[in-house]
């Protein structure tokens, strides 16, 4: 007799649930392994290099929050990254703020800049939105060039790292690294929570079909502005920490080339993926670090790598991995 309780043949819904659970477990395993690697990484790599990588990885993830999950291409994110670096450096050096309050001042300043820029830029779409963000970013660049508190072309130098919460000496490279790592993890948790919230689901619907989102009654402009401000604040978090790591803030942080770099990092890793920009930032920062002392032109090598990735990895490195390897193993199609 056939046992009717045999569950070896599962329904399509059960199979999808099992695949989703397997995908979640696989993803969690990768995240745990990556975090464990970052914890022990200072024993194998130069801490300053690792801290730079984490700062730019958070910057790229913040930018991806706007491009990958909302569909808005900004050419002005250097404003928030570099602006927060200036605000943090000035608050710590001139006002005597402790490092945690200095970084917070940078985040608040970047969020306010994002509110102003976003309010102006979201009134347009596509290339017009991108050009407005670039124009406003250049205006802020020339403001930083002329403003007294930024010290012009010299920048704000010799920024003290201070003591975190009054007793953790950040002049120690080890202490500073784990502070940066903690900020990076907190930033990534915020991004993960943001994109998996109802607000994040609405942003994805706006990215896929803005007209339909409007027809459903959502105030698209408000959601875009919220995403813009959140992205700016997280970019400011990365910029503020970066100012403490290198103990200076200069015009390089607010130049349009910085906006171009974060776009490159995000595209290389894979837009619309949580960890893709981390890989993209790691690739670019590694090339810059290890080719800086060589005779190879860094920009040309980076350009060649970018062209190869565009031709071979159409969705980015991590995006292509999601689409191919995970799709074959777990039986579903990845879509950005």
Secondary structure as GFF3:
##gff-version 3
##sequence-region A 1 336
A	DSSP	alpha_helix	12	40	.	.	.	ID=ss1
A	DSSP	three_ten_helix	41	43	.	.	.	ID=ss2
A	DSSP	alpha_helix	47	70	.	.	.	ID=ss3
A	DSSP	alpha_helix	78	93	.	.	.	ID=ss4
A	DSSP	alpha_helix	99	121	.	.	.	ID=ss5
A	DSSP	alpha_helix	126	146	.	.	.	ID=ss6
A	DSSP	three_ten_helix	152	154	.	.	.	ID=ss7
A	DSSP	beta_strand	156	157	.	.	.	ID=ss8
A	DSSP	beta_strand	163	164	.	.	.	ID=ss9
A	DSSP	beta_strand	168	169	.	.	.	ID=ss10
A	DSSP	alpha_helix	173	195	.	.	.	ID=ss11
A	DSSP	alpha_helix	198	208	.	.	.	ID=ss12
A	DSSP	alpha_helix	210	215	.	.	.	ID=ss13
A	DSSP	alpha_helix	220	246	.	.	.	ID=ss14
A	DSSP	beta_strand	248	249	.	.	.	ID=ss15
A	DSSP	three_ten_helix	251	254	.	.	.	ID=ss16
A	DSSP	alpha_helix	256	269	.	.	.	ID=ss17
A	DSSP	alpha_helix	276	291	.	.	.	ID=ss18
A	DSSP	alpha_helix	298	312	.	.	.	ID=ss19
A	DSSP	alpha_helix	317	321	.	.	.	ID=ss20
A	DSSP	pi_helix	322	326	.	.	.	ID=ss21
A	DSSP	alpha_helix	327	330	.	.	.	ID=ss22
###
